[in-house]
Structures are given as C-alpha cells and as structure tokens.
Amino acid sequence: MTDPDIDLVVSRNTTNQLEKILLEYKLNILRDLSKNINVPFSTLKKQFIEKTSEYKNRYYGPDRSKIDETKCMARVWHKQLGPVQCSRSISCDNIGEIGLDYCKTHMDDQKRRYGRIDEELDTSNQIQ
C-alpha cells in the first residue's frame, strides 16, 4: 500500500468550508437566473438546492432483507432500515459450536437488546 499524496489530503473542516462556498455560489446563480427568467427564487431553490425527504432517506447499500447464516445472528437497529441482521462475521472462536452464532460484540447477552434475527422481535422490553 502506498502512502497518500499529501497534496490530496483535505481536512473535514476544509471540505465543509468548500461546500459552504459552493452553496453560496449556486444560490447567487439562482438569484440571477430568477431575475432573468421571472421565476421566483424560492421555487428555483426548492427545485435545485433543497433535497426532498425521499432523496435523503434512500438506501443504497446491500440487500439486508434476507438472513445470512454466515453472519452474526443478532438483530441490530439500522437508522434507515430499522431492525436488520448484524453485518459482522461470526467470531472465529465460535464457528461450528451450537448456539454460538454471534460476532464478538453480540456474544454478551446485554448487547443483544433486539434479540435474534431469526426470532420474533420482542418490543415489550425496548427503551421508549
């Protein structure tokens, strides 16, 4: 593996500043455009700048609806999908042992607050 090019490494703060500058530039373009084409600035802003909730909540990751027997059998909470199977591999110490089909994190009963993915979800003991 090669070392990263120092000229290409940019801090998060720098990227945030660049995003703010670009947003202001886009807004200025839309203001000028709204004056020239007689379309309200708010309409242009809504159409070209503001993201809809449908766009924000779109999930692009792998399909998480099917149970994968090679992965940890704990159910976890995904912020966009809700309850899904843990994506970690089963701990190497436990492969082949009956009832020990969890990753290292979920070996502890306290860490399995949503239960097993192949069992019914029990909502009676969940934190509200």
DASUL-V954689 format. One record per backbone hydrogen bond with DSSP energy under -0.5 kcal/mol. NH is the residue of the N-H (numbers start at 0). CO is the residue of the C=O. E is the energy in kcal/mol with one decimal. If there is no record, write none. Layout:
nh=NH co=CO e=E
nh=NH co=CO e=E
This chain:
nh=5 co=3 e=-0.5
nh=7 co=4 e=-1.9
nh=8 co=4 e=-0.8
nh=8 co=5 e=-0.5
nh=14 co=10 e=-2.1
nh=15 co=11 e=-2.4
nh=16 co=12 e=-2.3
nh=17 co=13 e=-2.4
nh=18 co=14 e=-2.4
nh=19 co=15 e=-2.0
nh=20 co=16 e=-2.2
nh=21 co=17 e=-2.7
nh=22 co=18 e=-2.3
nh=23 co=19 e=-2.2
nh=24 co=20 e=-2.2
nh=25 co=21 e=-2.6
nh=26 co=22 e=-2.6
nh=27 co=23 e=-2.4
nh=28 co=24 e=-2.0
nh=29 co=25 e=-2.4
nh=30 co=26 e=-2.3
nh=31 co=27 e=-2.2
nh=32 co=28 e=-2.5
nh=33 co=29 e=-2.6
nh=34 co=30 e=-1.5
nh=35 co=31 e=-1.5
nh=36 co=32 e=-2.1
nh=37 co=33 e=-0.8
nh=38 co=33 e=-0.8
nh=43 co=39 e=-1.9
nh=44 co=40 e=-2.9
nh=45 co=41 e=-2.3
nh=46 co=42 e=-2.0
nh=47 co=43 e=-2.6
nh=48 co=44 e=-2.5
nh=49 co=44 e=-2.0
nh=55 co=51 e=-2.2
nh=56 co=52 e=-2.2
nh=57 co=54 e=-0.8
nh=68 co=66 e=-0.6
nh=70 co=67 e=-1.7
nh=71 co=87 e=-3.0
nh=72 co=100 e=-2.3
nh=74 co=114 e=-2.9
nh=75 co=83 e=-3.3
nh=77 co=75 e=-0.6
nh=77 co=81 e=-3.6
nh=81 co=77 e=-2.6
nh=83 co=75 e=-2.7
nh=84 co=63 e=-0.5
nh=85 co=73 e=-2.7
nh=89 co=69 e=-1.1
nh=90 co=101 e=-2.0
nh=93 co=90 e=-1.9
nh=94 co=90 e=-0.6
nh=94 co=91 e=-0.6
nh=96 co=93 e=-2.1
nh=99 co=96 e=-1.4
nh=106 co=103 e=-0.8
nh=107 co=104 e=-0.7
nh=110 co=107 e=-1.5
nh=111 co=108 e=-1.3
nh=112 co=110 e=-0.7
nh=113 co=74 e=-0.6
nh=114 co=111 e=-1.4
nh=116 co=72 e=-2.9
nh=118 co=115 e=-1.1
nh=122 co=120 e=-0.7
nh=125 co=122 e=-1.0
